[in-house]
Amino acid sequence: MMSVTDKIIEIIAEQAVLETSDVTLESTLEDLGIDSLGLVESIFAIEEEFDITVPFNANEPSNSDFDISSVSKIIEGVTRLVNEQAA
């Protein structure tokens, strides 16, 4: 089974139409050329993949409890949600 990190990098790379090797933990979605629609699609793909609900409001991203400032922050957030769900 893929790790959360690998799976998220795969989802984000797919959205950005990049190779997974082009996506680093420090990458921002902006760096990768992912626009707001791509972000929403990425969140949907992550929710589906991990069977979680991401507390993200596309209309007010700054008011969300989910940090999308970098790939590593997205991974941290998803890992937290997956762990909460498993608890």
Helices and strands as residue ranges (DSSP letters): H 4-16, G 20-22, H 36-50, G 61-63, H 71-86
